[in-house]
Amino acid sequence: MEQKGKPSSATLQHSSGVSFCDRELSRLINAAIVNREFCELLLTNPARALANGYYGEWFHLTSEEQNLILSIHAASLADFAMQLTQSRQSSCPPLVTVQSWH
């Protein structure tokens, strides 16, 4: 018997890998999307953006990820995200699997 709010095996459509590091990088990009000042700081002074964090929240990035962010030179958030994505495509394998239900 299926419990309310829990998917049955019939409702499970697919799973996709989402790694911890991808989640932290997504948090960084999301902060830049919702806050123009943080976005400008990320684009012009990424070291300070990482050091300051976002509204008391810190980004839990590896040294490699921090160095990657510091190496990006972009005029727009879209360009920043594209460079970040291209650099990250194969360097961070999935650590956990997140299931989505339909």
PEKASUL-V71919 format. One record per residue. N is the residue number from 1. OMEGA is omega in degrees with one decimal (* if undefined). NEAR is the number of other C-alpha atoms within 12 Angstrom. D_LAST is the distance of its C-alpha to the last C-alpha in Angstrom with 2 decimals. Layout:
N/OMEGA/NEAR/D_LAST, N/OMEGA/NEAR/D_LAST
//
This chain:
1/-178.3/7/18.37, 2/176.2/10/15.03, 3/178.6/8/15.74, 4/178.5/7/14.33, 5/178.8/9/11.98, 6/-179.0/15/11.50, 7/171.4/16/8.80, 8/180.0/15/10.63, 9/179.8/15/11.21, 10/-177.3/11/9.68, 11/179.8/15/6.06, 12/-176.3/15/6.83, 13/-179.6/14/6.41, 14/173.6/14/9.09, 15/178.2/15/11.34, 16/-179.5/16/13.74, 17/175.1/18/17.15, 18/-177.6/20/18.23, 19/178.2/21/21.84, 20/-177.2/21/23.79, 21/176.7/27/26.10, 22/179.5/30/23.46, 23/180.0/21/22.25, 24/177.2/24/25.89, 25/175.8/30/26.50, 26/177.3/22/23.48, 27/178.6/23/25.00, 28/-179.9/38/28.26, 29/179.5/34/26.94, 30/177.7/22/25.03, 31/179.1/28/28.32, 32/179.1/29/30.13, 33/-173.2/22/27.74, 34/-177.3/16/28.19, 35/-176.3/18/31.87, 36/-179.6/17/34.40, 37/178.0/17/37.10, 38/178.4/28/35.05, 39/179.5/30/34.04, 40/178.9/23/37.73, 41/178.0/27/38.75, 42/-178.5/37/36.21, 43/-174.8/31/37.56, 44/-178.4/23/41.22, 45/-175.3/22/41.55, 46/178.5/29/38.57, 47/178.7/22/40.66, 48/178.7/20/41.22, 49/179.2/30/37.58, 50/-178.8/37/36.55, 51/-179.1/21/39.50, 52/-174.0/18/38.84, 53/-177.2/24/35.13, 54/-179.9/27/33.18, 55/177.0/17/34.06, 56/178.1/11/35.09, 57/178.4/15/32.14, 58/177.2/18/33.06, 59/-176.8/30/31.22, 60/-175.3/22/31.25, 61/174.5/25/32.10, 62/176.8/17/34.06, 63/178.7/13/37.46, 64/179.3/16/36.16, 65/178.0/27/33.44, 66/179.0/25/36.04, 67/177.3/16/38.46, 68/179.6/25/35.94, 69/179.9/34/35.26, 70/-178.6/26/39.02, 71/-178.1/20/39.64, 72/174.7/27/37.47, 73/-175.3/21/39.52, 74/179.1/23/37.49, 75/-178.6/18/38.45, 76/178.1/21/34.98, 77/178.3/29/31.74, 78/178.3/18/30.07, 79/177.6/16/32.79, 80/-178.8/30/32.50, 81/179.0/30/28.76, 82/178.7/19/29.43, 83/179.1/21/32.26, 84/-179.9/29/30.31, 85/180.0/23/27.40, 86/-179.4/15/29.93, 87/-174.0/20/31.74, 88/-170.0/22/28.75, 89/-176.3/16/27.04, 90/-174.0/12/28.33, 91/-178.6/16/30.06, 92/-178.8/24/27.30, 93/-179.9/16/25.38, 94/177.0/19/22.14, 95/180.0/14/23.09, 96/176.7/16/19.82, 97/178.2/14/16.38, 98/-178.2/17/13.43, 99/174.1/17/10.15, 100/-177.6/17/6.83, 101/178.2/16/3.76, 102/*/14/0.00
//
